[in-house]
Every structure is written in C-alpha cells, then in structure tokens.
C-alpha cells in the first residue's frame, strides 16, 4: 500500500466529507421535493433509504478507499482488473459535474458582488446568464477558488471545510430566524412538514430514492478519495452515519430557511435554481435590511458550493496523481484548466449556444443528464457487481472492524451490497432513462 497524507483530525474529516455531500441540491431541491411529495411522509421514506442505501454505499466506498489508499480507479483495480470501469465512471462523472456545477457557482459569486456593490441583485437574471462573456468570467473565478484550495492538498481542503461548514450552519440559523418571523411564514412550514396522503405515491418514493443517491454524492469517487486519507483508528460506520445525519439536517434546515419566505410573499416554490436566483431576490428586496440578508444567504450558498466543488476536483486530481503519476500541483492546475474549458459550452448554453441542442437537451442540461442518468448509476451497478460478487465484501468488513470497532450489522450490510443496493440503483437508472425517453420524444 502507498503511504498517503491523512486528515489531521476526525472533525476535519467529517466537515470535509459532509461539505462534499452538502451542495446546492440540499438548499432547494430536497425541501421542494419534500413539500411536493407528501411532506413528513416523504421525509420518513427518505430516511429509510438513507439507512438501506446511503449509509451502506458510503461505508463501502470509505472502507475501500482506506483499505487501498488509492484513487477510485486504482482502488477498484486492486480488487479486480476489470473493476477499474467503476472507478472510471466515478472520475468521469466528477469531471463533468464540476464543469457545469462551477457555472452555477459563478452565478453565486456574481450575486454576492452585485449585492455588495449595489445592494441589489442583477436587474435581469436571464439577461445575465445569456451574456456572451460575463458568465464565463464568473465560471472561471469560481473554478480558480476551487483549484487554489485543492492546490494545497488535503490540508487546504480540511482547513477550508472546518471554517465553511460551521459558518454555513450559523448563517442558516440567521436566515431561519428571519424567515419564520415573516407574515404567513407558517404556510411554508406546512408545505414542507404537513403529511399529505394525496401527494405521497410511487413517484414520491422514486423521488426520495433518487435524492438519496445524489444528495450523498454516491458513486462519484468522492468518498473513496476522502476515505483514502482516513486514519486506521477512525470508526467508519459512525463517520458515515454522522455525515448522512448532517446532510439531512442541513437539507431540512434549508427548507425552513427558504420556503416560509417564499410563501410569505406568495411566490412559486418549484423553480429549481431559479428559486435562488430569481425568486428569493424578490423576497430580499421586500424586507428591511434585505441586502444584508441576501449577502448572508448567498455566502451560505457559496460555502455549500465550494465544499462540494473541491471534493469533485479532488477526485480527478487524486486519479491523476495515483494513476497518471503527476505531481499534485501539475494535476491541480492542468485539470482545473481543462474543467474550465469543458464548462465554457455550459456557461454559454443560455445565450450564445442557446440554440444548440443535443437530443432535445441544452448543452448544460445534456451534461447533467449524462452524469446523473448514465455515469453515476452505471458506476453504482458496476460497484455492487465487483464488490459483492467478483470480490468478497467480507474483506471490507475486516477493514471496518480494524482496531476493535464492532460492526454488528455486517451480515445485513453484505446483503444490502449484494442484493438490495443493486435493485435500488437499477430503479434509479430505469427512472432516469424513462425521463430521457420522454424528453427525446419531445
């Protein structure tokens, strides 16, 4: 095994891993899905899937990373020569996700700068994202920040995460206090939490399953990469449970922070990213001290975006260092530049390249479709096949139980990896392909 640098502390590791999972989707998608799909009923099913899919897969990836001390491609290659394909799916997904994720990250920085200099959001969001140059500049700036953090290795990632994650929590508390004190804020809380049997159906179950898969950044290689820096004394089941718990808590808190304000002003809650960049600025412009709260909110969103982005870049950098034998500095700079270039078409897909479509998708949406519906689920299926059947998951049980750690649910965990998890990942895959088919058909 190759000796690697390790996390300096358990807290730093938890903050970095939780930061990788807690991203933009947690701040708008989870609470919206919760509200549209049965409220508390959706949350119960989501937590169930966290237990039978999210935590088991996180444990698999974390223990594989620590056992092999390698990047995802090398880690899978250590267990079976043909298993490298699972790691390739993960690294490719991380590369492509970051290429368009950083476009949204650039929008966030633009909004912070706009509020900080003019006390207002950009006058026209659609005009901003369709401009020929400005979105590319902010996309570059966001990736520059991400690359600068990764350039300094895991110490840089850990230090940034230990600052940003607590600040994210504090900022959420501040926004929540202001949001729930607005008139009719209770309507937003009812939207999120009141159980609705009419809204809870099989589509809601499918939505909960898919959200677990993406919310915890499963099969992107992140947990394998971060696990490769994990010390032998760390309790893997407890760490995974902590990360999953933090991820869920932040997602629910985000709903409490955002949706009471949205409903208080009678705005539409189901706008995806448009909720953050189009709807919420209207809220901020209508309340006293709105510019201050806007800066705090977009700082919160930026922290979530950056901690996820550095995890995605670290996956690709780790691959270049381990498998291609590049130095970290060379890998970070070159890959940061390549990801920037790969993201330029996505940055321009709302304006200059607005008429360019691939299978009825814009460039931005097509890249997201490829990662969400092809690379990630197929990587998950390959992971379950090679770990569960071509290798032996009991080797990972031995890794989990290092230094006297008791893993009482190991038989259930092996059952999940061999049978239950592949079925659930296949369900996510089929749902994704059904969505692709409907869009291609027009």
C-alpha positions as CSV (number, residue, x, y, z in Angstrom):
1,X,0.0,0.0,0.0
2,X,1.1,3.5,-0.8
3,X,1.5,5.9,2.1
4,X,-0.7,9.0,1.8
5,X,-1.2,12.1,3.8
6,X,-4.1,11.8,6.3
7,X,-6.7,14.1,7.7
8,X,-5.3,16.0,10.7
9,X,-8.4,15.4,12.8
10,X,-11.7,13.5,12.9
11,X,-13.6,16.8,12.9
12,X,-11.8,18.0,9.8
13,X,-12.6,14.7,8.0
14,X,-16.3,14.9,9.0
15,X,-16.6,18.5,8.0
16,X,-14.9,17.9,4.6
17,X,-17.0,14.8,3.8
18,X,-20.2,16.5,4.9
19,X,-19.2,19.5,2.9
20,X,-18.8,17.3,-0.1
21,X,-22.3,15.9,0.3
22,X,-24.0,19.2,1.2
23,X,-24.3,21.1,-2.0
24,X,-26.7,23.3,-4.0
25,X,-29.3,20.5,-4.2
26,X,-29.7,20.4,-0.5
27,X,-30.6,24.1,-0.4
28,X,-33.5,24.0,-2.7
29,X,-34.2,20.6,-4.2
30,X,-34.6,18.5,-1.1
31,X,-37.1,20.7,0.7
32,X,-39.0,21.3,-2.5
33,X,-39.3,17.5,-3.1
34,X,-40.3,17.1,0.5
35,X,-43.1,19.6,0.1
36,X,-44.4,18.4,-3.3
37,X,-44.3,14.7,-2.3
38,X,-46.1,14.3,1.0
39,X,-44.2,16.4,3.5
40,X,-43.3,14.4,6.6
41,X,-44.2,11.1,4.7
42,X,-41.5,11.8,2.1
43,X,-39.0,12.6,4.9
44,X,-39.7,9.2,6.6
45,X,-39.2,7.3,3.3
46,X,-36.1,9.4,2.6
47,X,-34.6,8.5,6.0
48,X,-35.4,4.8,5.3
49,X,-33.5,4.9,2.0
50,X,-30.6,6.7,3.7
51,X,-30.3,3.7,6.1
52,X,-30.6,1.0,3.5
53,X,-28.8,2.7,0.5
54,X,-27.0,5.8,1.5
55,X,-25.0,4.7,4.6
56,X,-24.2,1.2,3.2
57,X,-22.8,2.6,0.0
58,X,-20.9,5.3,1.9
59,X,-19.4,2.7,4.1
60,X,-18.4,0.6,1.1
61,X,-16.6,3.5,-0.6
62,X,-15.0,4.8,2.6
63,X,-13.6,1.4,3.6
64,X,-12.4,0.6,0.1
65,X,-10.6,4.0,0.0
66,X,-8.9,3.4,3.3
67,X,-8.0,-0.2,2.6
68,X,-6.4,0.5,-0.8
69,X,-5.1,4.1,-0.1
70,X,-5.7,4.8,-3.8
71,X,-7.8,6.9,-6.1
72,X,-11.1,5.4,-7.3
73,X,-9.7,3.8,-10.5
74,X,-6.7,2.3,-8.7
75,X,-8.9,1.3,-5.7
76,X,-11.2,-0.8,-7.9
77,X,-8.3,-2.1,-9.9
78,X,-6.8,-3.5,-6.7
79,X,-9.8,-5.8,-6.2
80,X,-10.3,-6.9,-9.8
81,X,-8.6,-5.8,-13.1
82,X,-12.0,-5.3,-14.8
83,X,-13.4,-3.4,-11.9
84,X,-11.5,-0.2,-12.9
85,X,-14.5,0.7,-15.0
86,X,-16.5,1.5,-11.8
87,X,-13.8,4.0,-10.9
88,X,-13.6,5.4,-14.4
89,X,-17.4,6.1,-14.2
90,X,-16.9,8.0,-11.0
91,X,-13.9,10.1,-12.1
92,X,-15.6,11.0,-15.4
93,X,-18.7,11.9,-13.5
94,X,-16.8,14.2,-11.1
95,X,-15.0,15.9,-14.0
96,X,-18.3,16.6,-15.9
97,X,-20.3,17.5,-12.9
98,X,-17.8,20.1,-11.8
99,X,-17.7,21.6,-15.4
100,X,-21.3,22.7,-15.1
101,X,-21.5,23.0,-11.3
102,X,-18.9,25.7,-11.4
103,X,-21.1,27.7,-13.8
104,X,-23.8,27.9,-11.1
105,X,-21.0,28.7,-8.6
106,X,-20.0,31.6,-10.8
107,X,-23.6,32.9,-10.7
108,X,-23.5,32.8,-6.9
109,X,-20.3,34.9,-6.8
110,X,-21.9,37.4,-9.2
111,X,-24.8,37.8,-6.9
112,X,-22.6,38.4,-3.8
113,X,-20.6,41.0,-5.7
114,X,-23.8,42.7,-7.0
115,X,-25.4,42.9,-3.6
116,X,-22.1,44.0,-2.0
117,X,-21.6,46.9,-4.5
118,X,-25.2,48.0,-5.5
119,X,-27.3,46.4,-2.6
120,X,-29.4,44.8,-5.3
121,X,-29.4,41.6,-7.3
122,X,-28.6,41.8,-11.0
123,X,-31.5,43.5,-12.7
124,X,-32.3,40.7,-15.1
125,X,-31.1,37.2,-14.3
126,X,-32.0,35.9,-17.8
127,X,-30.0,38.7,-19.4
128,X,-27.0,38.0,-17.2
129,X,-26.8,34.2,-17.9
130,X,-27.3,34.8,-21.6
131,X,-24.5,37.3,-21.9
132,X,-21.6,36.2,-24.2
133,X,-18.7,36.9,-21.7
134,X,-19.7,37.5,-18.2
135,X,-20.9,34.0,-17.2
136,X,-17.7,32.6,-18.5
137,X,-15.7,35.0,-16.3
138,X,-17.6,34.1,-13.1
139,X,-17.3,30.4,-14.0
140,X,-13.6,30.9,-14.3
141,X,-13.4,32.7,-10.9
142,X,-15.3,30.0,-9.1
143,X,-13.0,27.3,-10.5
144,X,-10.0,29.4,-9.7
145,X,-11.0,29.5,-6.0
146,X,-11.7,25.7,-6.1
147,X,-8.4,25.0,-7.7
148,X,-6.5,27.2,-5.2
149,X,-7.9,25.2,-2.3
150,X,-7.0,21.8,-3.9
151,X,-3.6,23.1,-4.9
152,X,-2.6,23.0,-1.2
153,X,-3.7,19.3,-0.7
154,X,-5.9,17.8,1.9
155,X,-4.7,20.3,4.5
156,X,-6.2,23.1,2.4
157,X,-9.4,21.1,1.9
158,X,-9.6,20.4,5.6
159,X,-8.9,24.0,6.7
160,X,-11.4,25.5,4.4
161,X,-14.1,22.9,5.3
162,X,-13.5,23.4,9.1
163,X,-14.3,27.1,8.5
164,X,-17.0,27.0,5.9
165,X,-19.2,24.2,7.4
166,X,-19.7,25.8,10.8
167,X,-20.3,29.2,9.2
168,X,-22.8,27.6,6.9
169,X,-24.7,26.3,9.9
170,X,-24.6,29.7,11.6
171,X,-25.8,31.5,8.5
172,X,-28.6,29.0,8.2
173,X,-29.7,29.8,11.7
174,X,-29.7,33.5,11.0
175,X,-31.8,33.1,7.8
176,X,-34.2,30.8,9.6
177,X,-34.8,33.3,12.3
178,X,-35.6,36.0,9.8
179,X,-37.7,33.7,7.5
180,X,-40.0,32.2,10.2
181,X,-40.8,35.7,11.6
182,X,-42.3,36.9,8.3
183,X,-46.0,37.2,7.9
184,X,-47.7,33.9,6.9
185,X,-44.4,32.0,7.3
186,X,-46.4,29.1,8.7
187,X,-47.6,28.4,5.1
188,X,-44.1,27.5,4.1
189,X,-43.6,25.2,7.1
190,X,-46.9,23.4,6.3
191,X,-45.7,23.0,2.8
192,X,-42.6,21.2,4.0
193,X,-43.8,19.2,7.0
194,X,-47.6,18.5,6.9
195,X,-48.1,14.9,5.7
196,X,-50.2,14.7,2.5
197,X,-51.5,11.3,1.5
198,X,-52.7,12.7,-1.8
199,X,-49.2,13.8,-2.7
200,X,-47.4,10.7,-1.5
201,X,-47.4,8.0,-4.1
202,X,-44.9,5.8,-6.0
203,X,-43.5,8.9,-7.8
204,X,-42.7,10.3,-4.3
205,X,-40.9,7.1,-3.3
206,X,-38.9,7.2,-6.5
207,X,-38.0,10.9,-5.9
208,X,-36.8,10.0,-2.3
209,X,-34.7,7.2,-3.7
210,X,-33.1,9.4,-6.3
211,X,-32.4,12.2,-3.9
212,X,-30.5,9.9,-1.5
213,X,-28.4,8.7,-4.4
214,X,-27.4,12.3,-5.4
215,X,-27.5,14.1,-2.1
216,X,-24.8,11.9,-0.5
217,X,-22.6,12.1,-3.7
218,X,-22.7,8.3,-4.0
219,X,-20.6,6.7,-6.8
220,X,-18.7,9.9,-7.7
221,X,-15.5,8.6,-6.2
222,X,-15.6,11.3,-3.5
223,X,-16.0,9.0,-0.5
224,X,-13.3,6.6,-1.9
225,X,-10.9,9.5,-2.3
226,X,-11.6,11.1,1.1
227,X,-11.5,7.6,2.6
228,X,-8.0,7.0,1.2
229,X,-6.8,9.8,3.5
230,X,-8.6,8.4,6.6
231,X,-6.6,7.1,9.6
232,X,-6.9,3.4,10.7
233,X,-8.4,4.4,14.1
234,X,-11.5,6.1,12.7
235,X,-14.8,4.4,13.2
236,X,-16.2,4.1,9.6
237,X,-19.9,3.3,10.5
238,X,-20.1,6.2,12.9
239,X,-18.4,8.6,10.5
240,X,-20.8,7.6,7.7
241,X,-23.8,8.0,10.0
242,X,-22.6,11.4,11.1
243,X,-22.2,12.6,7.5
244,X,-25.6,11.3,6.5
245,X,-27.2,12.9,9.5
246,X,-25.6,16.3,8.9
247,X,-26.6,16.2,5.3
248,X,-30.2,15.6,6.1
249,X,-30.3,18.1,8.9
250,X,-28.9,20.9,6.7
251,X,-31.4,20.0,3.9
252,X,-34.3,20.3,6.3
253,X,-32.9,23.5,7.8
254,X,-32.6,24.9,4.3
255,X,-36.3,24.3,3.7
256,X,-37.1,26.1,7.0
257,X,-34.9,29.0,5.9
258,X,-36.2,29.4,2.3
259,X,-39.8,28.3,2.0
260,X,-41.5,30.4,4.8
261,X,-40.2,33.4,3.0
262,X,-41.3,32.2,-0.4
263,X,-44.8,31.5,0.8
264,X,-44.9,34.7,2.8
265,X,-44.6,36.7,-0.4
266,X,-46.9,34.4,-2.4
267,X,-44.1,33.2,-4.8
268,X,-43.8,29.9,-6.7
269,X,-41.7,27.4,-4.7
270,X,-41.0,24.9,-7.6
271,X,-38.4,26.8,-9.7
272,X,-35.2,24.8,-9.1
273,X,-32.2,27.0,-9.4
274,X,-34.5,29.8,-10.5
275,X,-35.8,29.8,-6.9
276,X,-32.4,31.0,-5.6
277,X,-31.5,33.4,-8.4
278,X,-34.9,34.7,-9.5
279,X,-37.5,34.3,-6.7
280,X,-35.5,34.9,-3.5
281,X,-34.0,38.2,-4.6
282,X,-37.6,39.5,-4.8
283,X,-38.1,38.5,-1.2
284,X,-34.9,40.2,-0.1
285,X,-35.9,43.4,-2.0
286,X,-39.1,43.5,0.0
287,X,-37.8,43.2,3.6
288,X,-36.0,45.6,5.8
289,X,-32.2,45.0,5.6
290,X,-32.8,42.7,2.6
291,X,-29.4,43.4,1.0
292,X,-27.6,42.2,4.2
293,X,-29.7,39.1,4.4
294,X,-29.1,38.5,0.7
295,X,-25.3,38.6,1.1
296,X,-25.6,36.3,4.1
297,X,-27.8,33.9,2.1
298,X,-25.6,33.8,-1.0
299,X,-22.5,33.4,1.2
300,X,-24.2,30.4,2.7
301,X,-24.9,29.0,-0.8
302,X,-21.3,29.7,-1.9
303,X,-19.9,27.8,1.1
304,X,-22.1,24.8,0.1
305,X,-21.0,25.1,-3.5
306,X,-17.3,25.4,-2.8
307,X,-17.0,22.5,-0.4
308,X,-18.7,20.2,-2.9
309,X,-16.6,21.6,-5.8
310,X,-13.3,21.0,-4.1
311,X,-14.4,17.4,-3.4
312,X,-15.2,16.8,-7.1
313,X,-11.9,18.3,-8.2
314,X,-10.0,16.3,-5.6
315,X,-11.4,13.1,-7.1
316,X,-9.9,14.0,-10.5
317,X,-6.7,15.2,-9.0
318,X,-6.2,12.1,-7.0
319,X,-6.7,10.0,-10.1
320,X,-4.0,12.0,-11.9
321,X,-1.6,11.7,-9.0
322,X,-2.1,8.0,-8.4
323,X,-2.8,6.6,-11.8
324,X,-1.0,9.0,-14.1
325,X,1.8,9.7,-11.7
326,X,1.5,13.5,-12.0
327,X,2.6,15.8,-9.2
328,X,-0.3,17.3,-7.2
329,X,0.5,20.9,-8.3
330,X,0.7,19.9,-12.0
331,X,-2.5,17.8,-11.8
332,X,-4.5,20.5,-10.0
333,X,-3.5,23.3,-12.4
334,X,-4.0,21.3,-15.6
335,X,-7.2,19.6,-14.6
336,X,-8.6,22.9,-13.2
337,X,-8.0,24.5,-16.6
338,X,-9.4,21.5,-18.5
339,X,-12.6,21.5,-16.4
340,X,-12.9,25.3,-17.0
341,X,-12.7,24.7,-20.8
342,X,-15.2,21.8,-20.6
343,X,-17.6,24.1,-18.8
344,X,-17.5,27.0,-21.2
345,X,-20.2,25.5,-23.5
346,X,-22.4,25.0,-20.5
347,X,-21.8,28.6,-19.4
348,X,-22.8,29.8,-22.9
349,X,-25.8,27.4,-23.3
350,X,-28.2,30.1,-22.1
351,X,-27.1,32.6,-24.6
352,X,-24.5,32.3,-27.4
353,X,-25.1,28.5,-27.6
354,X,-28.8,28.7,-26.7
355,X,-29.9,27.3,-30.0
356,X,-27.6,24.3,-29.7
357,X,-29.4,21.1,-28.5
358,X,-28.3,17.5,-28.1
359,X,-31.2,15.0,-28.0
360,X,-33.5,18.0,-27.2
361,X,-31.3,19.0,-24.2
362,X,-29.4,22.2,-24.0
363,X,-25.6,21.7,-23.6
364,X,-25.9,22.5,-19.8
365,X,-28.8,20.0,-19.3
366,X,-27.2,17.4,-21.5
367,X,-24.0,17.2,-19.4
368,X,-26.2,16.9,-16.3
369,X,-28.2,14.1,-18.0
370,X,-25.1,12.1,-18.9
371,X,-23.7,12.3,-15.3
372,X,-27.0,11.8,-13.4
373,X,-28.6,9.1,-15.6
374,X,-25.7,7.2,-17.1
375,X,-22.3,7.6,-15.4
376,X,-23.4,7.6,-11.8
377,X,-26.0,4.7,-11.8
378,X,-23.9,2.5,-14.1
379,X,-20.9,3.2,-11.9
380,X,-23.1,2.1,-8.9
381,X,-24.2,-1.1,-10.6
382,X,-20.5,-1.9,-11.5
383,X,-19.5,-1.2,-7.9
384,X,-22.1,-3.6,-6.5
385,X,-21.2,-6.3,-9.0
386,X,-17.5,-6.3,-8.5
387,X,-17.5,-5.7,-4.7
388,X,-20.4,-8.0,-4.0
389,X,-19.8,-10.9,-6.4
390,X,-16.4,-10.9,-8.1
391,X,-14.6,-9.9,-4.9
392,X,-15.7,-10.5,-1.3
393,X,-17.3,-7.8,0.8
394,X,-16.0,-9.5,3.9
395,X,-12.6,-8.1,3.2
396,X,-14.2,-4.6,3.7
397,X,-15.8,-5.9,6.9
398,X,-12.3,-6.6,8.2
399,X,-11.3,-3.0,7.2
400,X,-14.3,-1.6,9.0
401,X,-13.6,-3.7,12.2
402,X,-10.0,-2.5,12.5
403,X,-8.8,-1.5,15.9
404,X,-11.6,-3.2,17.8
405,X,-14.5,-1.5,16.0
406,X,-17.7,-3.6,16.4
407,X,-19.8,-3.9,13.3
408,X,-22.9,-5.7,14.4
409,X,-24.9,-5.2,11.2
410,X,-22.2,-6.7,8.9
411,X,-24.4,-9.5,7.6
412,X,-27.2,-7.1,6.8
413,X,-24.6,-4.8,5.1
414,X,-23.3,-7.6,2.9
415,X,-26.9,-8.4,2.0
416,X,-27.5,-4.8,1.0
417,X,-24.4,-4.6,-1.2
418,X,-25.1,-7.9,-2.9
419,X,-28.9,-7.7,-3.4
420,X,-30.8,-4.6,-2.1
421,X,-28.4,-1.8,-3.3
422,X,-28.2,-3.1,-6.9
423,X,-32.0,-3.3,-7.1
424,X,-32.4,0.3,-5.8
425,X,-29.6,1.6,-8.1
426,X,-31.3,-0.1,-11.1
427,X,-34.6,1.6,-10.1
428,X,-32.8,5.0,-10.2
429,X,-31.3,4.0,-13.6
430,X,-34.6,3.0,-15.1
431,X,-36.4,6.1,-13.8
432,X,-33.6,8.2,-15.4
433,X,-33.9,6.5,-18.7
434,X,-37.7,7.0,-18.7
435,X,-37.1,10.7,-18.2
436,X,-34.6,10.8,-21.0
437,X,-37.0,9.0,-23.3
438,X,-39.8,11.4,-22.6
439,X,-37.5,14.4,-23.3
440,X,-36.1,12.9,-26.5
441,X,-39.6,12.1,-27.7
442,X,-40.5,15.8,-27.1
